[in-house]
Amino acid sequence: MIETSIKLFERAQQSIPGGVNSPVRAFKSVGGTPIFIKKAKGAYLYDVDGNRYIDYIASWGPMILGHAYEPVVKAIQEFAVHSTSYGAPTELEVEMAELIISMVPNVDLIRMVSSGTEACMSALRLARGYTGLNKVIKFEGHYHGHADSFLVKAGSGVATFNIQTVPGVTAGVANDTLIASYNNIESVQKLASEHKGEIAAIITEPVAGNMGCILPQPGFLKGLRKLCDEEGIVLILDEVMTGFRLGPGGAQEKLGIRADLVTYGKVIGAGMPVGAFGGRKEIMQHIAPLGNVYQAGTLSGNPIAMIAGYTLLKELKSNSSIYKELEDKTVYLRDGLNKVLKAWGQPYVINQLGSMISIHFSDHPVIDFATAASANNARFNQFFHAMLNRGIYLPPSAFESWFLNNALSYADLDETIKAAKESLEELQP
């Protein structure tokens, strides 16, 4: 029962637009009342009515080692007594930057910011300032935060709410944003040819996580790299989701792709509000105070966010077996879900890489936004609620990846697979 959540949602709508502070939380896509969370520990969420859920959101990625991971909590507590913000440099910021550079290939300098949106926005501004050009290529269904340039045919909540044109985004900004189809290198080459000498950057999620989990097709990312080298275009990899989740060096390392600039988000703060953008020194030295591309933030390098992220990343660097454990668990879940879905007898697709996974009720491969959108997403909504009723908390949208955390036990995975079997039997054909 969720009586308290229902009352809280009614109350929230009187003071917060839509009752939520981020649109996908409203459950508008899947229907019903959003669950209000009281606490979390390990692999579990607990709502205000005392219900326990096995969590497959992990705060949209950063809780790689589970909620309330003790070393991170302890580090936050120890640092908080000194102050929650200084607005001045600290040694910890330097140590954090050095740690990230030591883990990630092809990053010479890195700047801390306060969110993934800010990181992507700043990286794009830097690419424009570095090249002196204005246009950017992004991919339909990819979400890089809510900065104006990124809301043209975006994924995540924008796709969930089917908002194709976002009021407040000017025509000039929209005209400078060129849209290609993910996994279709020809569509990118066509835009580059039509706008030769005008394109500052190509930005992409290396593994899409905002239209479900969608993997790059063989040769696609290398095709982008080749095109950028030939045309003098800055290649930006948005690793807000994949950074430090797919491996110590993120997607760059796992997929063997070299970016010019890379962006990070909540993972590097262990769930605290934080982001970063970094890359080659040749480009990064154009950021103020070294150069004239301005970017600033009072809370950039916030000490609480830094110590939380530093503690998590140190653990991930020193214990690389975590990534194998996570992938093994995800493959186990994938294989179990595949078995029950196959027995169910209706069309489906499972996409998975590392500890990211998603189910699409589709009779065709899901490789881009068009194929994700043409799946039977109404059936996903039914599946979501059937799973939620059985204590399994999935992303409340078919356009979102699931994220596993290493606190999940194989018993949790078995419970999830059992719940999926029961849920599928309950769905209307």
C-alpha distance (Angstrom), angle and dihedral (degrees) to the residues before:
residue distance angle dihedral
M1 . . .
I2 3.79 . .
E3 3.80 103.9 .
T4 3.81 94.2 136.8
S5 3.80 92.2 49.5
I6 3.81 89.7 51.6
K7 3.81 91.6 51.5
L8 3.81 92.4 45.9
F9 3.80 91.9 50.0
E10 3.80 91.0 51.3
R11 3.80 89.3 49.1
A12 3.83 93.5 45.3
Q13 3.79 92.6 54.8
Q14 3.80 89.2 63.5
S15 3.83 92.9 62.0
I16 3.84 108.4 17.9
P17 3.85 124.2 55.9
G18 3.79 104.7 -101.0
G19 3.80 89.3 -8.2
V20 3.82 93.4 -83.9
N21 3.79 138.8 83.8
S22 3.81 94.6 -139.4
P23 3.82 119.3 36.7
V24 3.82 102.1 -129.9
R25 3.82 89.5 59.4
A26 3.81 90.0 68.8
F27 3.85 91.6 76.9
K28 3.84 88.9 -133.9
S29 3.79 90.7 138.2
V30 3.79 95.6 51.0
G31 3.81 97.2 27.7
G32 3.77 128.8 -131.1
T33 3.78 132.2 73.7
P34 3.81 122.3 -43.9
I35 3.77 116.3 -115.6
F36 3.81 114.4 -116.9
I37 3.78 111.3 -140.6
K38 3.79 122.4 -141.4
K39 3.81 100.9 -179.8
A40 3.79 144.6 -21.0
K41 3.76 136.3 -149.6
G42 3.78 129.9 -179.2
A43 3.81 109.4 -37.0
Y44 3.81 95.0 -14.1
L45 3.80 139.1 89.8
Y46 3.81 120.8 -159.4
D47 3.79 119.9 -157.6
V48 3.79 129.5 -148.7
D49 3.81 90.0 -95.9
G50 3.81 92.3 56.3
N51 3.81 97.0 -105.3
R52 3.80 117.5 145.8
Y53 3.82 122.5 -140.5
I54 3.79 132.3 -172.2
D55 3.79 101.7 -124.6
Y56 3.82 122.9 -131.4
I57 3.80 96.0 166.4
A58 3.82 99.9 63.7
S59 3.83 88.7 -165.1
W60 3.83 86.4 -54.9
G61 3.77 93.1 -54.7
P62 3.80 116.9 -36.3
M63 3.81 100.9 91.1
I64 3.79 91.6 82.0
L65 3.81 93.3 150.2
G66 3.80 94.8 37.1
H67 3.78 135.4 -93.7
A68 3.80 122.3 -48.2
Y69 3.80 91.0 10.2
E70 3.79 101.2 -163.8
P71 3.84 100.9 -131.1
V72 3.82 90.7 50.3
V73 3.82 93.1 47.2
K74 3.81 91.0 48.3
A75 3.80 92.8 48.6
I76 3.82 91.5 50.6
Q77 3.79 91.3 49.5
E78 3.79 92.3 50.0
F79 3.82 94.2 49.1
A80 3.80 97.1 41.2
V81 3.81 92.4 68.9
H82 3.82 89.6 65.2
S83 3.85 93.6 54.4
T84 3.78 137.4 -67.3
S85 3.82 94.7 -120.0
Y86 3.81 139.6 10.1
G87 3.80 106.8 176.5
A88 3.80 85.9 -142.2
P89 3.83 135.3 91.1
T90 3.81 121.2 -77.5
E91 3.78 133.7 -169.8
L92 3.80 88.4 -121.6
E93 3.82 91.1 65.7
V94 3.80 89.0 56.4
E95 3.80 92.4 48.2
M96 3.81 90.6 48.5
A97 3.80 92.2 50.8
E98 3.81 91.4 47.6
L99 3.81 91.2 49.3
I100 3.80 93.7 51.3
I101 3.81 92.5 46.4
S102 3.81 89.8 50.0
M103 3.81 91.1 54.2
V104 3.79 102.6 39.6
P105 3.81 125.1 66.5
N106 3.78 117.8 -131.3
V107 3.82 98.8 17.4
D108 3.81 114.3 121.1
L109 3.81 100.0 162.5
I110 3.79 131.2 17.6
R111 3.83 133.5 -167.7
M112 3.82 121.9 -154.8
V113 3.81 119.9 -135.8
S114 3.79 135.1 167.9
S115 3.82 104.9 -102.7
G116 3.78 145.1 10.3
T117 3.80 89.4 -107.9
E118 3.80 90.3 56.1
A119 3.80 91.2 46.7
C120 3.81 93.3 53.6
M121 3.80 93.0 42.3
S122 3.81 90.8 51.1
A123 3.81 94.1 45.4
L124 3.79 90.1 52.8
R125 3.81 92.1 48.9
L126 3.80 89.2 49.3
A127 3.81 92.0 50.5
R128 3.80 89.9 51.3
G129 3.78 92.3 47.0
Y130 3.79 92.3 47.2
T131 3.81 95.6 48.6
G132 3.81 99.2 31.9
L133 3.82 87.9 -132.1
N134 3.80 130.6 117.9
K135 3.79 112.7 -155.9
V136 3.79 124.6 90.3
I137 3.80 132.0 -169.3
K138 3.79 117.2 -140.0
F139 3.78 131.0 167.7
E140 3.77 128.9 -108.1
G141 3.80 110.0 -103.2
H142 3.80 95.5 16.8
Y143 3.79 116.0 124.6
H144 3.80 120.8 -153.4
G145 3.78 98.6 168.3
H146 3.77 130.2 -76.4
A147 3.81 101.3 -66.0
D148 3.81 110.0 131.4
S149 3.81 97.3 -107.1
F150 3.79 92.3 54.9
L151 3.80 99.5 50.8
V152 3.79 95.0 75.8
K153 3.83 105.9 108.6
A154 3.79 91.6 -22.0
G155 3.78 132.0 171.6
S156 3.82 132.2 -135.0
G157 3.82 113.0 50.3
V158 3.80 92.2 -6.0
A159 3.80 89.6 60.3
T160 3.79 91.9 39.7
F161 3.81 91.1 57.1
N162 3.83 92.8 39.0
I163 3.81 91.5 -125.2
Q164 3.79 103.6 163.5
T165 3.81 97.8 168.9
V166 3.81 117.5 34.6
P167 3.82 115.2 -149.2
G168 3.79 110.8 -128.8
V169 3.82 94.5 38.3
T170 3.79 105.8 111.0
A171 3.78 124.3 -130.6
G172 3.79 89.6 -118.3
V173 3.79 92.3 57.5
A174 3.80 91.4 45.4
N175 3.82 91.0 50.0
D176 3.80 90.8 54.3
T177 3.82 91.0 52.1
L178 3.79 112.3 81.5
I179 3.80 118.0 -164.4
A180 3.81 123.9 -142.5
S181 3.79 131.5 176.5
Y182 3.81 115.1 -104.3
N183 3.81 113.7 -115.2
N184 3.81 90.3 17.6
I185 3.79 107.5 105.2
E186 3.80 90.9 176.6
S187 3.82 90.5 63.4
V188 3.80 89.4 54.1
Q189 3.79 93.6 46.6
K190 3.80 90.1 50.5
L191 3.81 92.0 54.3
A192 3.80 91.5 45.9
S193 3.79 89.7 52.4
E194 3.80 94.4 46.3
H195 3.81 92.1 48.6
K196 3.79 99.9 33.1
G197 3.79 112.8 172.1
E198 3.83 92.7 10.9
I199 3.82 103.7 82.7
A200 3.81 118.6 97.2
A201 3.80 99.0 178.5
I202 3.76 149.9 -1.7
I203 3.80 112.7 -143.8
T204 3.79 122.6 -167.5
E205 3.76 142.9 159.5
P206 3.83 100.9 -119.3
V207 3.80 87.6 -145.4
A208 3.78 109.7 22.5
G209 3.79 112.4 -127.2
N210 3.79 100.7 165.8
M211 3.80 99.6 70.3
G212 3.76 93.3 38.5
C213 3.78 120.8 -69.5
I214 3.81 105.0 -47.8
L215 3.78 120.9 175.6
P216 3.79 125.6 -143.9
Q217 3.80 111.4 -105.5
P218 3.84 116.2 -119.5
G219 3.80 110.7 -75.1
F220 3.81 96.5 8.7
L221 3.80 99.1 108.5
K222 3.80 91.7 40.6
G223 3.79 87.8 51.5
L224 3.81 89.5 55.1
R225 3.80 90.9 49.2
K226 3.81 91.7 50.4
L227 3.80 92.6 48.3
C228 3.80 92.4 48.9
D229 3.81 91.2 50.1
E230 3.79 91.6 50.0
E231 3.80 96.0 46.0
G232 3.81 101.2 35.4
I233 3.81 91.9 -115.1
V234 3.81 121.6 152.8
L235 3.82 111.6 -120.3
I236 3.80 111.3 -145.6
L237 3.81 118.9 -168.6
D238 3.79 113.4 -159.0
E239 3.80 101.8 -145.9
V240 3.79 95.8 167.3
M241 3.81 86.9 122.5
T242 3.80 103.4 23.4
G243 3.80 99.9 40.0
F244 3.83 110.6 109.6
R245 3.83 88.8 -9.6
L246 3.81 99.9 81.4
G247 3.78 91.5 40.3
P248 3.82 142.0 -37.7
G249 3.80 88.9 -75.6
G250 3.79 95.2 37.9
A251 3.80 123.8 -137.8
Q252 3.79 92.3 -29.5
E253 3.78 89.1 64.8
K254 3.80 99.1 35.8
L255 3.80 96.1 46.0
G256 3.79 98.3 33.3
I257 3.79 95.7 -121.8
R258 3.82 125.9 143.2
A259 3.80 117.0 -145.2
D260 3.79 127.6 -165.8
L261 3.80 91.2 -146.3
V262 3.80 129.4 12.5
T263 3.80 130.2 -166.7
Y264 3.79 129.9 -150.6
G265 3.79 135.3 -170.1
K266 3.77 142.3 173.6
V267 3.82 96.7 -11.4
I268 3.81 91.6 71.2
G269 3.81 89.0 56.3
A270 3.82 96.2 45.2
G271 3.81 85.7 -118.6
M272 3.80 97.9 -37.5
P273 3.83 117.3 125.3
V274 3.80 101.3 -86.4
G275 3.77 143.3 123.2
A276 3.79 140.3 171.5
F277 3.78 141.9 -165.2
G278 3.77 126.2 -156.4
G279 3.76 145.2 153.7
R280 3.76 145.3 128.4
K281 3.80 116.5 5.1
E282 3.80 90.5 -129.9
I283 3.82 88.8 65.2
M284 3.81 101.4 30.0
Q285 3.81 93.1 55.5
H286 3.81 87.9 70.8
I287 3.83 89.7 70.7
A288 3.84 116.0 99.1
P289 2.98 131.0 -70.4
L290 3.83 88.2 31.6
G291 3.79 92.6 39.3
N292 3.78 141.8 7.0
V293 3.83 101.0 -93.0
Y294 3.78 100.8 105.9
Q295 3.79 124.8 -141.5
A296 3.80 127.6 151.7
G297 3.79 143.3 157.2
T298 3.80 135.4 178.8
L299 3.79 91.8 -143.4
S300 3.82 96.3 42.6
G301 3.80 107.0 125.6
N302 3.80 91.3 14.1
P303 3.83 106.6 -171.9
I304 3.81 95.9 -130.6
A305 3.80 92.7 49.7
M306 3.82 90.8 44.7
I307 3.80 96.3 51.7
A308 3.82 91.6 46.0
G309 3.79 92.4 50.9
Y310 3.79 94.8 40.0
T311 3.81 90.9 53.5
L312 3.81 92.3 50.2
L313 3.82 95.9 44.3
K314 3.82 92.4 47.5
E315 3.80 88.3 55.9
L316 3.80 92.5 47.7
K317 3.81 91.6 48.6
S318 3.81 95.4 47.2
N319 3.81 95.2 43.8
S320 3.79 108.1 41.8
S321 3.82 90.5 164.9
I322 3.82 85.7 80.5
Y323 3.80 89.1 78.2
K324 3.80 93.1 53.5
E325 3.79 90.9 47.2
L326 3.80 90.7 50.7
E327 3.79 93.6 47.0
D328 3.82 91.7 46.9
K329 3.80 89.8 53.3
T330 3.80 92.0 47.1
V331 3.80 92.3 49.8
Y332 3.82 89.0 48.3
L333 3.81 89.5 52.8
R334 3.80 91.7 44.7
D335 3.80 92.5 51.2
G336 3.80 92.1 46.9
L337 3.80 92.7 48.8
N338 3.79 90.4 45.6
K339 3.81 90.2 55.0
V340 3.81 95.2 51.8
L341 3.82 93.4 41.1
K342 3.79 91.4 50.7
A343 3.80 90.5 50.7
W344 3.81 89.4 49.0
G345 3.79 88.3 63.1
Q346 3.81 102.0 -144.6
P347 3.85 125.8 115.0
Y348 3.80 117.0 -83.4
V349 3.80 143.2 152.8
I350 3.80 127.7 -152.2
N351 3.81 117.1 -159.4
Q352 3.80 118.3 -168.3
L353 3.78 141.1 165.7
G354 3.78 124.0 165.3
S355 3.80 107.8 -39.0
M356 3.82 94.8 -20.7
I357 3.80 119.6 95.9
S358 3.80 141.4 156.4
I359 3.81 139.7 -177.7
H360 3.80 120.7 -137.1
F361 3.81 121.0 -172.0
S362 3.78 92.7 -139.7
D363 3.80 138.9 131.2
H364 3.81 92.3 -146.6
P365 3.82 135.3 53.1
V366 3.81 114.3 -81.4
I367 3.80 106.4 -135.0
D368 3.82 105.2 140.3
F369 3.79 142.5 11.0
A370 3.80 95.4 -79.7
T371 3.80 93.0 55.0
A372 3.83 91.4 43.5
A373 3.80 91.5 50.4
S374 3.82 93.2 48.1
A375 3.81 93.1 56.5
N376 3.81 119.6 103.5
N377 3.79 94.7 -90.8
A378 3.80 92.6 166.0
R379 3.78 86.4 65.4
F380 3.81 89.6 51.5
N381 3.81 88.5 55.1
Q382 3.81 89.9 54.9
F383 3.79 90.2 47.1
F384 3.81 91.5 49.4
H385 3.80 93.3 56.1
A386 3.79 93.9 42.7
M387 3.82 88.8 53.6
L388 3.81 92.8 44.2
N389 3.80 89.5 53.4
R390 3.80 87.1 56.1
G391 3.80 94.2 50.7
I392 3.82 99.2 -96.7
Y393 3.82 114.7 128.8
L394 3.81 110.6 -154.7
P395 3.81 126.3 172.3
P396 3.84 106.1 -77.3
S397 3.81 93.4 -124.3
A398 3.79 136.8 57.6
F399 3.83 86.3 -133.1
E400 3.80 95.9 69.6
S401 3.78 134.2 81.5
W402 3.78 120.9 -124.0
F403 3.82 115.9 -123.9
L404 3.79 123.4 -152.3
N405 3.80 123.9 -151.9
N406 3.78 126.6 -152.3
A407 3.80 93.1 -120.1
L408 3.81 87.6 74.1
S409 3.79 111.4 107.6
Y410 3.79 125.5 -149.5
A411 3.80 86.1 -111.5
D412 3.82 87.6 59.1
L413 3.80 89.8 50.3
D414 3.80 91.3 48.9
E415 3.81 89.6 50.0
T416 3.80 89.0 51.2
I417 3.80 93.0 49.9
K418 3.81 90.6 48.0
A419 3.81 90.0 49.5
A420 3.81 89.8 50.3
K421 3.80 91.2 52.7
E422 3.79 91.7 50.9
S423 3.80 92.5 43.5
L424 3.81 93.3 51.6
E425 3.79 91.0 50.5
E426 3.80 87.4 54.3
L427 3.83 95.9 51.2
Q428 3.75 121.8 98.6
P429 3.84 111.7 -112.1
